[in-house]
């Protein structure tokens, strides 16, 4: 196959035994063959190192990223309401350009960590109006050749405006965001936080989703207690509206606090509704992750907030989030680590409804790890040696080295082309 643009030879793939060659032409995967030899304009000799599809970060907040230094010492540890009020002040000062610059910086970190597809919440309300929406739409267009970006119109402030409470409705602004082209509607359904009816909010969100043919991605039941438990209602509405496979929920912390019988019934409903569940390890207090996985629910891991008043930490690296998830769940065996890997790969892509995997005809979104297995990559937090988007090198250790290493004449030599 001399007409290949790139060939990755002698690679370890995450779902196959042995060593493999992957051929790329015009941004697509056109060959997956066993062995260690495949000719191309550029040949990447991997010597058994791990080649995976690009990672998928299914839950982020890029509009608020890198704002922690702007609020002093006001963080979520002082209470969720305190962080929300601090962010309100921040958002009122956001500009379109400011959002673009911070989101672009965060996405460069994501790319360097091997992420080639991402979903980010973007707030739309009376504090930020549509400035964050405009900024993220601009970034989505400008970086389309490097990373797939899905936007979620997110009502951080609650759906309804209720006087004399923390709740400050965002429904009209979210609808305007959908009208501007955002394809996913978000929610912040939490009876522990808002005084309005959570069921009424869910009904309103489904109404918008049906009207605009949008998927739903809801922050749900993010409360350490039984007071906020709307998960069964969301699952029932998903089935009622034939929205199976199009709804995601994140956090659902209260699932860990209800009785085992209530939890079992809710998990069965979630499975039947084909709802994806995103867990965010930076929260530390997680939901019933193991039980959800055992039930066959599509569980996904995301990096969540990035250095803002809600989460001070982070560098957009999914592998770090996954290691933290493994530690919090106590998953140690290789087979369990490989199972968790699905939460930042196949499962996350399924939630975002993206074609995924090292398969013929798929986009050549690929990552080369300085490791020889999935478990080694997680445990050693392996360096991302190269990250490719549609067959083009966009990030990784090799991206910043001499361009001579990628010269076709050099790559054909017998020694220098072993760049790893």
C-alpha positions in Angstrom: 0.0 0.0 0.0 2.5 2.6 -1.2 -0.2 5.3 -1.5 -0.6 5.5 2.3 0.1 8.9 3.9 1.0 7.3 7.3 1.7 3.8 8.5 2.1 2.8 12.2 3.9 -0.5 12.3 4.5 -3.0 15.1 1.9 -1.4 17.3 0.0 -2.7 20.3 -3.7 -2.0 19.9 -6.0 -1.8 22.9 -8.5 -4.5 21.8 -6.3 -7.0 20.0 -3.6 -9.5 20.8 -0.3 -9.4 19.0 1.3 -6.6 16.9 -0.4 -4.6 14.2 0.1 -2.1 11.4 -2.4 0.7 10.8 -2.4 2.5 7.5 -3.8 6.0 6.9 -4.8 7.8 3.7 -6.6 11.1 3.3 -7.3 11.3 7.0 -9.0 7.9 7.2 -7.9 4.5 8.5 -7.7 2.3 5.4 -5.7 -0.7 6.6 -5.5 -2.6 9.9 -3.2 -5.7 9.3 -1.3 -8.0 11.6 2.4 -7.8 11.4 5.2 -5.3 11.5 5.6 -3.9 8.0 3.5 -1.5 6.0 4.9 1.1 3.5 3.8 4.7 3.4 5.1 8.2 2.8 5.7 8.4 6.6 6.3 5.2 8.6 6.1 5.4 12.4 7.9 2.3 13.8 6.3 1.9 17.3 8.3 -1.1 18.5 5.3 -2.5 20.4 4.2 0.8 21.9 0.4 1.4 22.5 -1.6 3.0 19.7 -5.2 4.0 20.6 -8.0 6.0 19.2 -8.0 9.6 20.4 -9.4 10.0 23.9 -12.9 11.5 24.5 -13.5 14.0 27.3 -17.3 14.0 27.7 -17.7 16.5 30.5 -15.9 19.9 30.8 -16.6 23.6 31.5 -14.3 25.4 29.1 -16.1 28.8 29.5 -15.0 29.0 33.1 -11.6 27.4 32.7 -8.6 29.1 34.2 -10.5 31.7 36.2 -9.6 30.5 39.7 -7.0 33.3 40.2 -9.7 35.9 39.7 -11.8 35.1 42.8 -9.2 35.0 45.6 -9.9 32.2 48.0 -13.6 31.7 47.2 -13.9 28.0 46.2 -16.6 25.3 46.3 -15.1 24.0 49.5 -16.9 26.9 51.1 -20.2 25.7 49.8 -21.8 25.2 46.4 -23.9 28.4 46.7 -20.8 30.4 47.5 -19.0 29.2 44.4 -22.1 29.9 42.2 -22.3 33.5 43.5 -18.5 33.9 42.9 -18.9 32.7 39.3 -21.8 35.1 38.8 -19.5 37.9 39.4 -16.9 36.4 37.1 -19.4 35.8 34.3 -20.6 39.3 34.3 -17.1 40.4 33.3 -16.6 37.7 30.6 -16.0 38.9 27.1 -16.2 36.9 23.9 -12.4 37.3 23.4 -11.7 36.3 27.0 -13.7 33.1 26.7 -12.0 32.3 23.4 -8.5 32.7 24.8 -9.0 30.7 28.0 -10.9 27.9 26.2 -8.2 27.7 23.5 -5.5 27.4 26.1 -7.4 24.6 27.9 -8.0 22.8 24.6 -4.3 22.9 23.8 -3.7 21.1 27.1 -6.4 18.6 26.2 -4.8 17.9 22.8 -1.4 17.4 24.4 -3.0 14.9 26.7 -4.4 12.9 23.8 -8.0 14.2 23.7 -9.4 14.5 20.2 -13.1 14.9 21.0 -14.6 16.9 23.9 -18.0 18.0 25.2 -18.1 21.2 27.1 -20.9 22.9 29.0 -21.3 26.6 28.2 -23.4 28.8 30.4 -26.2 31.1 29.1 -28.0 33.3 31.6 -28.6 36.9 32.6 -25.1 37.2 34.1 -23.1 36.1 31.1 -25.9 36.5 28.5 -24.6 34.9 25.3 -21.0 36.0 25.4 -19.7 32.5 26.5 -21.8 30.9 23.8 -20.4 33.2 21.1 -16.8 32.6 22.3 -17.2 28.8 22.4 -18.9 28.7 19.0 -15.9 30.7 17.6 -13.5 28.2 19.2 -15.5 25.3 17.9 -15.0 26.6 14.3 -11.4 27.7 14.7 -10.1 24.4 16.1 -12.3 22.0 14.1 -9.3 20.7 12.3 -7.6 19.7 15.6 -10.4 18.6 18.0 -14.1 17.7 17.8 -16.0 20.1 20.2 -19.6 19.5 21.2 -21.3 22.4 23.1 -24.0 22.0 25.8 -26.3 25.0 26.5 -26.0 24.9 30.3 -28.3 26.7 32.9 -25.9 26.8 35.8 -28.3 29.3 37.5 -31.2 26.9 37.6 -34.1 26.8 35.1 -36.7 29.0 36.8 -36.4 32.4 38.4 -37.7 32.2 42.0 -37.6 35.4 44.1 -35.8 35.5 47.4 -33.8 32.3 46.6 -30.5 31.5 45.0 -32.4 30.4 41.9 -32.1 32.7 38.9 -33.7 31.2 35.8 -31.8 30.8 32.5 -34.4 29.2 30.3 -34.8 32.0 27.7 -31.0 32.3 27.3 -30.6 28.6 26.9 -33.2 28.6 24.1 -31.3 31.4 22.4 -28.2 29.3 22.5 -30.0 26.4 20.8 -31.2 28.8 18.2 -27.6 29.8 17.5 -26.7 26.2 16.7 -25.8 24.4 19.9 -27.0 20.8 19.6 -27.2 19.7 23.2 -29.3 21.1 26.0 -28.1 20.9 29.6 -29.7 21.0 33.0 -28.8 21.6 36.6 -31.4 19.6 38.4 -30.8 19.6 42.1 -33.6 19.8 44.7 -31.0 20.3 47.4 -30.0 23.6 45.7 -33.0 25.0 44.0 -36.4 25.7 45.5 -38.4 25.0 42.3 -39.8 21.6 41.2 -37.1 19.4 39.7 -39.8 17.4 37.8 -41.0 20.7 36.2 -37.5 21.5 35.2 -37.0 18.0 33.6 -40.3 18.4 31.8 -39.2 21.8 30.4 -35.9 20.5 29.3 -37.5 17.6 27.4 -39.9 20.0 25.8 -36.9 22.0 24.4 -35.0 18.9 23.4 -38.0 17.6 21.4 -38.6 21.0 19.8 -35.0 21.5 18.7 -34.1 17.8 18.2 -31.3 18.1 20.7 -29.7 15.5 23.0 -29.8 16.1 26.8 -26.9 16.3 29.2 -28.0 17.0 32.7 -26.1 17.8 35.9 -28.4 15.7 38.2 -28.8 15.1 41.9 -25.4 16.5 42.7 -26.1 16.3 46.4 -24.7 14.3 49.3 -28.1 13.1 50.6 -31.4 11.7 49.7 -33.1 15.1 49.3 -32.2 15.3 45.6 -33.2 12.1 43.8 -34.7 12.9 40.4 -32.9 10.2 38.5 -35.9 7.8 38.3 -38.0 10.5 36.9 -35.5 11.4 34.2 -35.2 7.8 33.2 -39.0 7.4 33.0 -39.3 10.6 30.9 -36.5 9.3 28.6 -38.4 6.1 27.9 -41.7 8.0 27.6 -40.3 10.3 24.9 -38.4 7.5 23.1 -35.1 9.3 23.8 -33.1 6.2 24.6 -29.4 6.8 23.8 -29.8 10.5 23.7 -29.7 11.4 27.4 -26.7 11.7 29.7 -26.6 12.6 33.4 -23.6 13.5 35.5 -22.7 13.3 39.2 -26.0 11.6 40.5 -24.3 11.6 43.9 -27.5 11.0 45.8 -27.7 7.5 44.3 -25.0 6.6 46.8 -27.3 7.7 49.7 -30.6 6.1 48.9 -31.4 2.6 50.1 -30.0 -0.3 48.2 -33.4 -1.3 46.9 -34.1 2.2 45.6 -30.7 2.3 44.0 -31.1 -1.1 42.3 -34.5 -0.1 40.9 -33.1 3.3 39.6 -30.0 1.6 38.0 -32.3 -0.8 36.2 -34.4 2.1 34.9 -31.3 3.9 33.8 -30.1 0.9 31.9 -33.4 0.4 30.2 -33.5 4.1 29.2 -30.0 3.7 27.8 -28.9 6.8 29.7 -25.1 7.5 29.9 -23.8 8.3 33.4 -20.7 10.6 33.7 -18.7 10.4 36.8 -16.3 13.2 37.7 -13.5 12.0 40.0 -12.4 15.4 41.1 -15.6 15.5 43.1 -14.1 12.6 45.2 -17.5 11.6 46.7 -18.8 9.5 43.8 -22.0 7.7 43.0 -22.3 3.9 42.8 -19.8 3.5 40.0 -19.1 -0.2 40.4 -22.8 -1.1 40.5 -23.5 1.0 37.4 -20.7 -0.8 35.5 -21.8 -4.2 36.7 -25.4 -3.5 35.5 -24.1 -2.6 32.0 -24.8 1.1 32.2 -22.7 3.2 29.8 -20.4 4.9 32.4 -18.2 7.8 31.3 -15.3 9.7 33.0 -14.7 13.4 32.4 -12.3 16.0 33.7 -15.0 18.5 34.7 -14.0 21.9 35.8 -10.5 23.2 35.2 -9.0 25.7 37.6 -12.1 27.7 38.4 -14.0 28.4 41.6 -15.6 24.9 41.5 -12.4 22.9 41.0 -9.0 24.6 41.7 -7.0 21.8 40.2 -6.3 20.1 36.9 -4.6 20.2 33.5 -7.2 18.6 31.3 -5.5 15.2 31.3 -8.0 12.4 31.1 -5.4 9.8 32.2 -5.0 11.6 35.5 -8.8 11.6 36.0 -8.8 7.9 35.2 -6.1 7.1 37.7 -8.0 9.0 40.4 -11.2 7.1 39.4 -9.3 3.9 39.8 -8.1 4.9 43.2 -11.5 6.0 44.4 -13.2 2.9 43.2 -10.4 0.5 44.3 -10.0 -1.0 40.8 -6.5 -2.5 40.6 -6.5 -5.6 38.4 -5.4 -5.1 34.8 -8.9 -6.2 33.6 -10.5 -3.6 35.8 -8.2 -0.8 34.6 -9.0 -1.9 31.0 -12.7 -1.6 31.9 -12.2 1.9 33.2 -10.3 2.8 30.1 -13.6 2.4 28.2 -15.0 5.4 30.2 -12.6 7.7 28.3 -12.8 5.9 25.0 -15.6 3.7 23.6 -18.2 4.6 26.3 -17.5 8.4 26.0 -17.7 8.2 22.2 -21.0 6.4 22.5 -22.4 9.1 24.8 -21.4 11.8 22.3 -22.7 9.6 19.4 -19.4 9.6 17.6 -18.0 6.9 15.3 -15.0 5.5 17.2 -12.2 3.0 17.1 -9.3 1.8 15.0 -11.6 0.6 12.2 -11.6 0.8 8.5 -13.2 4.1 7.3 -12.9 5.9 10.6 -11.1 9.1 11.0 -7.4 8.6 11.9 -7.7 10.2 15.3 -4.9 8.4 17.1 -2.6 8.6 20.1 0.8 6.9 20.6 1.6 6.2 24.3 5.0 5.6 25.7 3.6 2.3 27.2 3.0 -1.3 26.0 -0.5 -1.8 27.5 -3.5 0.0 28.8 -2.8 -0.8 32.4 0.8 0.5 32.1 -0.4 3.7 30.4 -2.7 4.4 33.4 -0.4 3.4 36.2 2.7 5.1 34.7 0.7 8.1 33.4 2.5 7.4 30.1 3.7 10.3 27.9 1.6 11.0 24.9 4.3 10.7 22.2 2.1 11.7 19.3 -1.5 12.8 18.8 -3.1 12.7 15.4 -6.3 14.3 14.2 -7.5 13.0 10.8 -4.0 11.7 10.1 -2.3 15.0 10.9 0.1 15.3 13.8 -1.4 17.9 16.2 0.2 17.4 19.6 2.5 15.2 21.7 6.2 15.0 22.4 7.1 14.5 18.7 5.0 17.5 17.7 7.6 20.0 19.2 10.7 18.3 17.8 12.6 18.9 14.7 10.5 18.8 11.5 13.3 16.6 10.0 12.0 13.7 12.0 8.8 13.9 9.9 10.5 14.4 6.5 9.5 11.5 4.2 13.1 11.0 3.1 14.3 10.7 6.7 11.4 8.5 7.7 12.3 5.9 5.0 15.8 5.4 6.5 16.4 2.3 8.6 17.5 3.9 11.8 16.1 7.4 12.2 12.6 6.4 11.5 12.4 4.7 14.9 11.5 8.0 16.4 10.2 6.5 19.7 
